[in-house]
Amino acid sequence: MTSVNTTTTTHPRLLGLGTYRPRRRVDNAEICRTLDSSPEWIVRRSGIRTRAFATPDETLVEMAATAAGKALADAGVAPGDVDELLVATMSDVAGADRDLPAAVAARAGIPARAAGVGAACAGFTVALALAATSVRAGSARHVLVIGAERMSDLLDPRDRSTAFLFADGAGAVLVGEGQEPGIGPVVWGTDTELIDAITVRAEPGGPPRLRMQGSPVFRWAVKQLPDVIRAALARSGLAPGDVAAFVPHQANLRIIEAATQAVGFPPEVAIARDVVDQGNTSAASIPLALDRLRAEGAVASGDVCLLAGFGSGLTYAALAARMP
């Protein structure tokens, strides 16, 4: 895998991975108690059979800090050695956790500069690219990247476009220096024609709600996402068969299967399908899916994975990265 600047001797790579999955499991039958639908319709539409919803004590701060601690332990790096912390989320607009990045840093005992990344479901891959740039440029030795969401706070339980899709959780990776390139060039952008396809806005007499125009987003993902993935592979000098796993944003199983087929990943490439029993966790979905692949033995340390996020904006970002 090539690096952006072949003259530098500083190569960013993933050093550790950690996640948090909420305790409460919610199946389709429970969703359908308030949603005018059926469990079978939800499976046909999304592939989702169950999802995780956070309980009141599983706040964004607690989930993010727990995932961060696990990633640091996985890397064998102390909290005090982290130079920068990036938190990607779209669910702190609910108002439960003000100054979320600083709160996460304080809870995790990380005395580092902290900032938020607001790229919705693409937030993790965008933040990962930013972290790689910081390490590559020498402005940080260790950057902690966290995707954390409580999407259940934003859901209208009667909205047939969103109520069955989204869920909660957190995932984190530690980015640091490696002897060889471990994070490839990012391909990212924004399709502003779909700027209102996914929104989170305050509504009269109630809290902020997530609204989505499902059909335009689905059509974009099926038609455009494969081109983004091919471009990311090409920029890293890879073919579809050169990666050990394809880990897209866990938006919808139908989108994942369509992208897998369109790009032409061979059967030996592991495909992340965490969405089936975790739901769409927005910025947390890619690290959660990575962790599951590792736990199942589908990928090992040093394996190259192709990561692709997309979401509100419509913003997308894809890159290749080696497993820690």
C-alpha angles and dihedrals in degrees: 000000000000125000129226094246114031092188095065123089093204111091122183119222141160112271102175143006132204137167145187123212116189118243099234118086119200119193128200093260090062092048090052092057087081102016120080094234144079133252089244093053090052092052092048092048100043113002089239117138100167139358142193122254121188120238119227093268092051095082126173089256094051095046094045094046092048092051089047092052091051092050091051092048090048089054095041091235125137120234090242091061094063112105100184138020124199121189119195116197143134098192103072088084086085085080099237095115118034117191088015099181092052091045091051091048091051094046092048093045093242113148093197137119108273133199141168128241114210105196097117114216090359091052098102096053092043090050091046090054090049091050091050090052091052092051094043091051092049095241092119136022096197127025122182114211118196132183111193130169143175095185091161088074090063100045127111100212090213097051108109091199098058116007096087098038110058133070145161138265146104139240133183140188130191114224119202145142123308136180092237133034109280104167119050130213115291125237108204143151147137130256100208093188085078096044092125097039092096119026141164111204139155112258128206112279095000149063126284112292133202113234126182138184095218101189098055091046092049092049092049092050094048095045105032107026094071090058091051090050093048090050092051091050091049094049089055092046093247137135122211090260093053094073126079094213144012111219112182126173105285096239102134133343092231090058092047093051093045093051092046091054096042095052092044102233106182121239094260092063111095113234119209111233100165089134092078095075103010102047127215106319095177111212091010096054101087098050090043090052092046091052092051092051090051093047090050092050093243091125133026138196111300095020115135117236128188111225122195127178130181136167149115116017084033090269124164136181132177134178143151121250137177118237115250 
